[in-house]
Amino acid sequence: MTRKILIITNERDVTTDYIVQKLQFQNAKFYRLNTDQIGHKVKLTFDFQQSRFTLFDEVTNEAIDLLRFTSVYFRRPEIAINSDTLTKGEANFLRRELYSTLEGLYKILEEAYWLNRVQAIRNAENKIYQLLLAQRIGFRIPATILTNKMQDGLNFYE
């Protein structure tokens, strides 16, 4: 089945549940990628030799060509590591590798239409970036300090 819309989220995202219902009602072609299932029920293969980028869903037993998506809805991806049998270092290593894989996935999908680009969301959630941008475009911002140096914080408070 050719899918047009990729929804990147997590398994517990209730808001996406409503979006999925609406898309199903409209008979839209979509796939919900719960990123917390990567490595569990979802497998990824990025074959650069053959320019094949595939998602395999073990629940539906379906291989999906990532390059066939024309639109991406980026919502709330999460990374899940079952660290019961791993050391803290191993779990952290796997978390970094999965994070890097997701970043690569976003680059693979770069040509698709993104309802909300990853970097735009990160910028909107970053208070330091917001303050810098506000200053740059001429907004007056309240006196603000971000520090982990106690004396600087106390001096600011005074």
Legacy VTK file of the C-alpha trace (Angstrom):
# vtk DataFile Version 3.0
C-alpha trace
ASCII
DATASET POLYDATA
POINTS 158 float
0.000 0.000 0.000
1.354 3.412 -0.935
1.162 5.830 1.939
1.245 9.563 1.619
1.405 10.805 5.227
3.913 9.770 7.874
3.007 10.646 11.453
6.045 10.666 13.736
4.963 10.377 17.357
4.894 7.953 20.282
2.552 5.182 21.301
0.925 7.131 24.150
0.181 10.343 22.219
-3.575 10.751 22.652
-3.757 13.789 20.383
-2.400 11.716 17.518
-5.077 9.100 18.243
-7.684 11.710 17.280
-5.769 12.673 14.144
-5.554 9.004 13.148
-9.326 8.655 13.579
-9.918 11.639 11.301
-7.490 10.329 8.691
-9.146 6.907 8.784
-12.564 8.539 8.362
-11.231 10.322 5.274
-9.647 7.122 3.948
-6.286 8.888 3.900
-3.174 6.829 3.299
-0.914 7.236 6.317
1.412 5.431 8.665
1.813 6.198 12.341
5.432 5.723 13.365
5.599 5.370 17.112
9.290 6.034 17.564
9.296 4.323 20.954
8.698 1.072 19.029
11.865 1.363 16.911
13.967 -1.662 17.719
10.958 -3.442 19.174
8.022 -3.748 16.757
9.477 -1.418 14.126
12.736 -1.980 12.262
14.542 0.443 9.980
16.942 -0.264 7.129
18.811 2.559 5.439
20.594 1.033 2.426
22.673 3.811 0.894
24.173 1.525 -1.748
20.757 0.993 -3.323
19.106 4.213 -2.079
16.463 2.146 -0.264
15.149 3.438 3.023
12.678 1.040 4.560
10.555 0.787 7.654
9.397 -2.708 8.589
6.377 -3.035 10.874
6.484 -6.433 12.582
2.872 -6.129 13.762
1.424 -5.741 10.244
4.326 -7.611 8.595
4.665 -4.721 6.166
7.724 -3.129 4.561
7.230 0.553 3.815
9.409 2.636 1.499
10.112 5.852 3.413
10.732 7.796 0.208
7.096 7.290 -0.845
5.810 9.604 1.881
4.870 13.003 0.551
3.953 14.605 3.899
5.232 14.332 7.450
3.488 15.292 10.671
6.084 15.560 13.427
4.410 15.426 16.807
6.055 13.880 19.855
8.716 11.293 19.129
10.145 9.403 22.083
12.941 6.906 22.432
12.344 3.807 24.540
15.175 1.692 25.885
14.450 -1.401 27.942
17.363 -1.037 30.320
16.529 -4.012 32.562
19.399 -6.040 31.124
21.682 -3.134 30.194
24.212 -1.138 32.121
23.604 2.590 32.381
26.393 3.156 29.856
24.882 0.681 27.389
21.429 2.245 27.732
22.876 5.727 27.173
24.787 4.480 24.121
21.623 2.958 22.626
19.634 6.122 23.379
22.226 8.250 21.535
22.273 5.841 18.586
18.476 5.846 18.309
18.415 9.623 18.560
20.993 9.801 15.768
18.946 7.360 13.677
15.860 9.546 14.076
17.847 12.607 13.030
18.923 10.672 9.940
15.327 9.655 9.263
14.308 13.314 9.292
17.039 14.060 6.733
15.901 11.169 4.521
12.392 12.666 4.564
13.655 16.181 3.882
11.983 16.406 0.458
8.533 15.662 1.873
6.196 18.428 2.974
6.530 18.828 6.753
3.529 20.184 8.587
5.920 21.237 11.317
9.656 20.996 10.682
11.769 19.537 13.478
14.092 22.529 13.747
11.181 24.986 13.850
9.666 23.080 16.780
13.010 22.954 18.565
13.432 26.699 18.063
9.928 27.355 19.391
10.677 25.312 22.516
14.077 26.900 23.175
13.818 29.880 25.510
17.375 31.054 24.823
16.714 31.093 21.080
13.411 32.906 21.643
15.074 35.607 23.723
17.891 36.080 21.211
15.446 36.286 18.327
13.175 38.712 20.191
16.146 40.982 20.879
17.387 40.698 17.296
14.073 41.807 15.801
13.675 44.694 18.238
11.435 43.451 21.041
12.119 44.692 24.515
12.537 41.707 26.784
12.406 41.745 30.584
15.655 41.542 32.495
16.640 37.912 32.175
19.502 35.729 33.314
20.160 32.051 32.838
23.024 30.755 34.930
24.286 27.886 36.990
26.673 30.175 38.854
25.101 31.018 42.216
26.820 34.380 42.672
25.671 35.619 39.258
22.097 34.587 40.125
22.273 36.344 43.504
23.736 39.481 41.951
20.936 39.499 39.378
18.329 39.047 42.100
19.738 41.984 44.065
LINES 1 159
158 0 1 2 3 4 5 6 7 8 9 10 11 12 13 14 15 16 17 18 19 20 21 22 23 24 25 26 27 28 29 30 31 32 33 34 35 36 37 38 39 40 41 42 43 44 45 46 47 48 49 50 51 52 53 54 55 56 57 58 59 60 61 62 63 64 65 66 67 68 69 70 71 72 73 74 75 76 77 78 79 80 81 82 83 84 85 86 87 88 89 90 91 92 93 94 95 96 97 98 99 100 101 102 103 104 105 106 107 108 109 110 111 112 113 114 115 116 117 118 119 120 121 122 123 124 125 126 127 128 129 130 131 132 133 134 135 136 137 138 139 140 141 142 143 144 145 146 147 148 149 150 151 152 153 154 155 156 157
